[in-house]
Amino acid sequence: MAKKNQIIEGIVSHSIFPNKGVVYYEEQPIYVTGAFKGQHIKARLFKRKKGTWEAQLLEVLENPTYFVEAPCSYFGMCGGCSAQNLDYDEQIHLKHEQVKELLTKAGISDYEDLGVIGSPEALAYRNKMEFSFGDEVKDGPMTLGMHRKHSTYDVITVDGCLLVDEDFSTILRTILDYCKDNDLNYYKKMQHTGFMRYVVIRKSITFGEILVNIVTSSQKDFSFIPLATLLAHLPLKGKLTGVIHTITDNLADAIKPEKVSVIYGQDTIREQILGLQFNISPFSFFQTNTKGAELLYKNALSLIDDMDNKTVFDLYCGTGTITQIMATRAKKVYGIEIVEEAIDKAKENAIFNHLTNCHFIAGDVMVEVDQLKETPDIIILDPPRDGIHPKAIQKIINFGAKELLYISCKPTSLTRDLPILKEAGYHIDKVLCVDMFPQTPHVETVVKLSK
């Protein structure tokens, strides 16, 4: 009989989302995070949930032949990547198989499987990174980077992260050295004391524009103008267009701005997708893989045969990227987004792109869908990771749109929502996976449904 803290050994039979390897012990499945098919592993049982055990990976005794050497020196320590030791073709095959398994478990089978499309770039693809201040060991020297794997508090300085280009590392090094030289302490989230919290860097893949957001608590009065000047003179491949200072005393480990100041340049950068240009502000959502987003939206929209003279609702529209792409084909498109700043930018972008058939609404989807008087022919669903709110999904069903296009960044949320839509009379026509997040377990899944 298996028991807590027991160490088991075995070969991983297969993997499920999100990168949990399955090892059978006493004919029972044991789920081991970070383990892959074919690995011979040791793991410690630590949690029993709904009759099944989860285990912590302790040691890989032997890897299967399809493994490769991870290119990043931080791999295994940093929690940012989990699959660099897999060939990229193997990564996307694994993601596709995991999505199919989730769909099968949800009772979804009668659909056209369009396979998986890989990212144009498997490395240096991200246009945004959020780095945390902290220390690598308790009360050690200040670090700036990513959380250590399986750790809530330890932070590793990832000088040379391969998910971004060299400009990110140059800026990271400069800011960290400046903070040390000026005795700026880091924020300790358990004690809620300290000053430096995060650095968020955005870089336009198309135009090379860079925006740096320095996030602190309010516990010190400090001017970052000299640091901004220093950053402006760095030998970067791109061009620094803005440095901003955000103050937040939010107790959660998340950025909720309370005061934002522009200390150099401007607070936006430009990006281009499928011929349309977008101004991106510090806190608005934008796909982190620009070239991947082009593939995602191009292939997603190709699943809808006819958009001429159609009215489209784009729920959870963010800065209106897909709303505006749809507007180049549809008669009229309405976009709803809860982040007011994102809607402001969406309106600005629509004007810049000379689109007059876009209408953007700031508010909660659950509330705002009740205010819409028109009847949609097509509804685009691109919700946050947790999927569609249970109360909102019934309101969406009540519109009776003939076609739905569901774009999901978390397949477990997707496969929770699809049976509800199926029960309401929607048929799952086509499923396509698009990998926007190489080296990680995450994948975008696009589903076309029809009434």
N, C-alpha and C positions, 0 to 999 in steps of 0.2 A: 504494500500500500504506500503510495507516494505521500510525502509529508513536507512541510515547509522547511526550507534551507537544505533539503536533500540535493546532493550533486548527482546529476545524471550524465550519461554519455551516449551518443548515438549519431546517426547520419541523417541529415535533413532530407525529408522526402520531397517536399515542395515548399513554396513560399506563398503567403497570402498578403493582401494589402493591410498595412503599409510596411512592407519588408519584414514580415514575421515568418521565420522558418518554422516548419512543423516537424517535430521529432516524436516518434511513437515510443512510449515507455509503458510496459505492461498493457499493451494494446490500446493505450489512451493517448490522444494527441497532446503534446506539450508545445506551447507557442513561445518561440525565442526571438525577441526583437534583434534585428541586425544579422540574422543567419540566412544563408542562401542554400538553394537546392544542391545536394551533393557534398556539402561540407560535413566533415567528421568533427563534432564539437563536444565540449563540456559545458554544462549550464547548471545554475542553481535555481531551484524552484522558490518563488517568492510570493506568488499571489494566486489564489484560487477564485475564479469568477465564473458563475453559472455552471459549476461542475467541471470546469477545465482549468488546467494550470498554465500560468505564464512563468517564464524563466529568464534569468539574466545570463547572457552569454559570458562565459568565463575564459574560454580558450578555444581556439581553432586548432585541432590536432592535425588536420590535413585539408587542403583545398582541392576542389575538382580542377580538371585540366583547363576548363574555360576561363579561369581566373587570370588576371593580368596584374602587373605591378602598378600600383596607384601612382600617378604622376606628382601628387602634392605631398610635400614633406610633413604636412600637418595631419594627413589622413590617418584616422584611427584615434587621434587625440581630439580633434575639433568635431563638434557636433553638427557642422554645416552640411557635410556630405556623408553619404552612407554607401555609395555604390561605385566609387572610383576604381575599385579592384575588379570590376566587371567590364568587359568589352562593351562599347556603346550599343552595338546591335543586340547584345544579350540583355542590356538594360531595358531597351524599349520592348523587346519580346516579352520579358518578364512582366512589365507593366500591363501590356495588352492581355496577357494570360490572367493576371490578377483581376482586371476589370471584367473579363468574360466570366470568371468564376463567381464574382459578386452578383452579376446579372443573373446567372443561373440560379444561385441561392435565393434571389428575389423573385423567382418565377418568371423571368423575362427570357424568352427563347426564340420567339418567332420574329426575328429581325435580320436585316442585311448587315453583316459584319464587314465594315470597310477597312478593318485593320488598324495599323498605327503609323503615324508619320513622325519621324524623328526631327529634332531641332536642327536648324541649319548649322549651329555651332554647339559642340558638346562642352567646350570650355570658354571662359571669358565672354559669356553670353548675357550676364546680368547688367541691367542699366541702373540698378539701385541696390545698395547694401546698407544695413543698419548695424553699426558696430557699438558694442557696449564697453563702458569703462569698468574696471574691477581689478582683481589681482588673481594670479595663477595659483597661489597658495595663500592661506589665511594670513592677513597682515603683511603680505609680501609687497614688492614694488608694484606701482601702477601698471596695468596692462590696458590695451584697447584692441578689441577684436570680437571673437566669437566665443560662446560658452563651450567649455570642455564637454566632451561626449558624456552623457549620463550625469551631468552636474548642473545644479540650479545656480550655483554661485561662482564657480571658478571660471575665469575668462582668460583665453589664450590670445596673445597678440599675433594675428595672422598676417604678418608682413610678407605678402606674396601669395595671397589667396588666388587660386586659379579660376574661380567662378567670375572674376572681374578682371579688367585690364590693369596695366601697371600704374595708371594714374591714381587709382583707388589706394594702392599701397603707398605711393609717394605722399599722398595727402594724409593717410593714416599715420605714417612715421613722423611727419612734420608736426601734426597736432599733438601726438603723444609726447614728443620731445619738448614741445613748447609748454605743455601742461606740467611736465616734470621740472623744467627750468624755472617755472613761475610758482612752484609749490601749490599747484591747484589739486586738491584732494578729490577722490572719486566718491560718488554717492553709494552708501551702503544701504541696500534696500530693506534689510531686516531692522536696522536701527533707525532708518530714515534720516540719516545724517550724511553730510558731504555735499559736494558741488557738481562735479562732472558726471553726466549720466550717459549720453549717447552721442555718436556722430553719424549722421545719415548723409550719404553721398548719392546723388543722382547724376547720371551722365547720358546725354543724348547719343545714341548710336549713329544717327543720321548726320547731325550737325556738330558733334563733339563738345557741346556745351555742358558745363559742370556746375551743379548747385550743391553747396555744402551747408548742412544744418547742424549747428552745435547746440546740443540740448543739455541744459543744466537745471539744478534746483534754484530756488530763490535765496539760498542760504549764504550767498556772497555777492557783493556788488563788484563786478569786474567788467572791464571793457575788452572786447575781443577785436577791436579795430587793428591793433598791431599784428595780431595773428592773421587777420584777413589780408593785410598788406603782404605779409610773408607768403601766404598761400598764392596770392596774385602773381608773385614773381617766381614761382616754381617752374622748372622746365617740364611742363606737361605736354602730352600729345594732343590733348584737347584744350579747351579754353575755359578758364574759370569765369563764369558770368554772374555768380552771386554767392554771398555768404550770409547766412541768417543766424540769429541767436534766438532759440526758443527756451522759455522758462516754463517748467512744469513741476508742481509738487504732488502730482498724482501718486498715490501710494502703490498702485499696481505697476507691474513691470511692462508699461506701455506708454507711448507718447501721447498725452492729451494736452495740447498747447493751451497755456493760460496767458502768455504774452509772447509776441513774436516781433523781432526787430530786424530790419535789413541793415547790415553793417558794411556791406560792399555790393555794388552792382544792383541786381534785381532778384526777385524771389520766384522766378520761373525759368524753365528751359523749354526749348522747342524739340518736338519729335515728329517724325513723319511715318505714317502707315498707309499703304495702298494709295499713295498720292495725296492723302489728306494730312494737313499739319495740325498739331496739337500743342497748346501751351500747357505745361505740367507744373502745378504748384507743389509746395512741400508736402502737403498732407492728403492730396487727392490720389485715388487709386489709378494706377496705370500698369499694364502688364510689364513684368520685370524682364521679359525676353522679347525685345522689339522685333527681331527677325522671325522669331517663333510666333509672335502675335500676328504677323502678316499671314503666315501659313494657316494659323488657327482661324482667323476671320474669313480669309479667302475660301477655305474649304468648308467652313461652317455655312456660309451663305450659299455656297454651291448646292447645298442639300435642299434648298427651297427653289423649286423650278420656276415659279412665276410670282414676281413681286409687283408687277406693273399695276397701277391703280389700286394698290392695296394699302390699308391702314395697319400700322405696326405699333405695338406697345413693347418698349424695351424696358423691362423691369430690372432694377439693380444696375443702372446704366453707368455708374462711375462718372468719369469725365466725358462720357458720351461717345467713346470711340466707335463701338459697333453701331450705335444709333446713327451716327453720321455716315458711316459706310453703307448702312441700309438705306439712308435717305437718298443716296445716289441712284437708287433703283425704285424705291417705293413711292407711293403718292404722298403719304404723311406718316411721320414717326413721332411717337411720344416717348420721352425718357424720364424715368423716375429714379431718384437717388436720395438717400437720407442725409448724405454729407453736403451741406449747403455750399461749401467752398467748391466742391467738385462740380455742382450744377452751374455756379457762376462761371467757371472755366469752360464748361460745356457750351454755354451760351456764347461766350467770347469766341470759342473755336468754330462754332457753326457760322458766325458772322464772317470770320476770317476766311472760311472755306466756301463762302457765298452760298450757303444752304439755307433756304427759306422755309423748308417743309419740316424742320425739326422743332419740337416744342418740349422744353425741359421743365420738370417739376421737382422742387426740393421737398422731401418729406418721406415718411415711412410708407413703404409699399402697402402695408395693411390698411392704412388710412386713405392714401391717395387714390388707390384703385376705385374706391367708392365715389370719388369726385369726377371721374372720367365719364363723360356723357356719350362718347362715340363707341362703336362696337368694333373691336379689332378683328382683322382677318388673320393676322399672325401675331403671336406673342413670343418675344425673346426672353428667356430666363437665364440670367447669369448671376446667381446669388452668391453670397459669402460662403465660406467653407462649411458652415453648418447647414446649408441648404435653405429651402423655402420654409418660412414659419407655417406651422400646421393650420393656423387660422387664415393665412394669406392664400394658401394653396386652394382652398375651397372657393375663395373669391375669384381666383384666376380661372378655375374651372367654370364658374358661373358665367363668365364672358362668352363661353361657347366658341372661341376662336377655332377655325378649321385646322390651323397648323400651329404647332409649338416647336421652338428650337431651344433646347435646354443645354447650356454650356456649364459644365461642372468642373471645379478644381479639386473636388473630393468625392471619389466614386462611392464611398459608403453613404454619404448624404444623398447622392443621386439615386442609389438603389433603394433608399428609404422612400423617396418621393415618387419614383416611377410606378410602383404598384398602385398608388393612390390615383394617379392620372390614368392608369390602365383601367382601373375599376370605374372611373368616370366616363369611359368610352373612348379613350385615346389609344391608338395603336402605335407601338414602338416600331417605326419603319426602318430606321438606319442608325448605326452606332459607329462613331469614329473616334479613335484616340489620337491626341496630338501631344507630343512630349515638349512641354515648355520648361521643364526643370531637370535637365540632365544632372547626373551624379546624385540625385535624391530619389525618394520613393514616389514623389508626387507626379501626377499626370492630369492633363485636361481631357475630359470626355464630352463629346458632342453627340446629342441624341435628337433626331428628328421624329416628331410625333404628328399624327394626323387624326382628326375626329372621324 
